[in-house]
Amino acid sequence: MAVGDAARRIEAENFRLTYSNARILLAPVAERSASALIAVDADDLVVGATRSARLGLGITQQALAKGLPAVDILGGSAKATEDLDEAERGVVQRAMARAEGNVSAAAGSLGISRATLHRKLARFGIRRPH
């Protein structure tokens, strides 16, 4: 038992070091093993998986090589237009938060005009803090 636990800890640590630039997530597998990890890049594609995650989720090397969207493994919305709207809404909200509610600054950081940002704020129902 102790040897197995040590091996899993070593695998998890090496996995984290190998994918240090990726987000490391606990994979939703039946055994609830702490060593079932997946690495997700900035584009939300799975770029790596530990052995237990590959076995539990049926991830193949070919699937990783061609690009495997994390949403396909973790579940969630399958509608591309909803995903795009949600992503755009998140980008607008983060820009507004970074600019502390300043529309001109947020629009500049996004590379769009203030008028375009105002339309997006209205479309997504985002209210500016006053």
C-alpha positions as CSV (number, residue, x, y, z in Angstrom):
1,M,0.0,0.0,0.0
2,A,2.7,2.5,0.9
3,V,4.7,1.7,-2.2
4,G,1.6,2.3,-4.4
5,D,0.9,5.6,-2.7
6,A,4.5,6.7,-3.1
7,A,4.4,5.8,-6.8
8,R,1.2,7.8,-7.3
9,R,2.7,10.8,-5.5
10,I,5.8,10.6,-7.6
11,E,3.7,10.3,-10.8
12,A,1.6,13.3,-9.8
13,E,4.6,15.4,-9.0
14,N,6.4,14.6,-12.3
15,F,3.1,15.3,-14.1
16,R,2.9,18.7,-12.6
17,L,6.5,19.4,-13.4
18,T,6.0,18.2,-17.0
19,Y,2.9,20.4,-17.6
20,S,4.0,23.4,-15.4
21,N,2.5,25.8,-17.9
22,A,-0.9,24.1,-18.0
23,R,-3.8,24.0,-15.6
24,I,-3.9,20.7,-13.7
25,L,-7.3,19.3,-13.0
26,L,-8.5,16.3,-11.1
27,A,-10.1,14.0,-13.7
28,P,-13.7,12.8,-13.0
29,V,-13.1,9.1,-12.9
30,A,-15.1,6.4,-11.0
31,E,-12.3,5.5,-8.6
32,R,-11.9,9.1,-7.4
33,S,-8.2,8.6,-7.5
34,A,-6.2,11.6,-6.6
35,S,-3.7,10.6,-9.2
36,A,-6.2,10.9,-12.1
37,L,-5.0,14.3,-13.4
38,I,-5.4,16.1,-16.7
39,A,-3.4,19.0,-18.0
40,V,-5.4,21.7,-19.9
41,D,-3.7,24.5,-21.9
42,A,-4.8,28.1,-22.3
43,D,-7.1,27.1,-25.2
44,D,-8.9,24.6,-23.0
45,L,-7.5,21.6,-24.8
46,V,-6.3,18.6,-22.9
47,V,-2.6,18.3,-23.5
48,G,-1.7,15.5,-21.0
49,A,-3.2,12.9,-18.7
50,T,-1.9,10.6,-16.1
51,R,-2.2,6.9,-16.6
52,S,-5.2,6.6,-14.3
53,A,-7.0,9.5,-16.0
54,R,-6.3,8.0,-19.5
55,L,-7.6,4.6,-18.4
56,G,-10.6,6.0,-16.5
57,L,-11.7,8.4,-19.3
58,G,-10.6,6.4,-22.3
59,I,-8.1,9.0,-23.5
60,T,-5.8,7.8,-26.2
61,Q,-2.5,9.2,-27.4
62,Q,-4.1,9.9,-30.8
63,A,-6.9,12.0,-29.1
64,L,-4.3,14.1,-27.3
65,A,-2.3,14.5,-30.5
66,K,-5.2,15.9,-32.5
67,G,-6.6,18.1,-29.7
68,L,-9.1,17.0,-27.2
69,P,-11.4,19.8,-25.8
70,A,-11.6,19.7,-22.0
71,V,-15.4,20.2,-22.2
72,D,-15.7,16.8,-23.9
73,I,-14.2,15.2,-20.8
74,L,-15.4,17.4,-18.0
75,G,-19.0,17.8,-19.4
76,G,-20.7,21.1,-20.1
77,S,-22.4,22.9,-22.9
78,A,-21.9,21.4,-26.3
79,K,-23.3,24.3,-28.3
80,A,-20.5,26.3,-29.9
81,T,-22.5,29.6,-30.1
82,E,-23.3,29.5,-26.4
83,D,-19.7,28.7,-25.6
84,L,-18.5,31.6,-27.7
85,D,-21.0,34.0,-26.1
86,E,-20.0,32.8,-22.6
87,A,-16.3,33.3,-23.5
88,E,-16.9,36.7,-24.9
89,R,-18.9,37.7,-21.9
90,G,-16.1,36.6,-19.6
91,V,-13.5,38.5,-21.6
92,V,-15.6,41.7,-21.4
93,Q,-16.2,41.2,-17.7
94,R,-12.5,40.7,-17.0
95,A,-11.6,43.7,-19.1
96,M,-14.1,45.9,-17.2
97,A,-12.8,44.6,-13.8
98,R,-9.2,45.3,-14.8
99,A,-10.1,48.8,-15.9
100,E,-12.1,49.3,-12.7
101,G,-15.3,50.1,-14.7
102,N,-13.6,52.6,-17.0
103,V,-15.2,51.9,-20.4
104,S,-12.5,53.8,-22.4
105,A,-9.7,51.8,-20.7
106,A,-11.4,48.5,-21.1
107,A,-12.2,49.2,-24.8
108,G,-8.6,50.1,-25.4
109,S,-7.3,46.9,-23.8
110,L,-9.7,44.9,-25.9
111,G,-8.8,46.8,-29.1
112,I,-12.4,47.9,-29.8
113,S,-14.2,51.2,-29.7
114,R,-16.1,52.5,-26.7
115,A,-19.3,52.2,-28.8
116,T,-18.7,48.6,-29.5
117,L,-18.0,47.9,-25.9
118,H,-21.2,49.6,-24.8
119,R,-23.1,47.4,-27.3
120,K,-21.5,44.3,-25.8
121,L,-22.2,45.4,-22.3
122,A,-25.9,45.9,-23.2
123,R,-26.0,42.6,-25.1
124,F,-24.6,40.6,-22.2
125,G,-26.5,42.6,-19.5
126,I,-23.3,43.7,-17.8
127,R,-23.8,46.7,-15.6
128,R,-21.0,49.1,-14.9
129,P,-20.1,49.7,-11.3
130,H,-20.7,53.4,-10.5
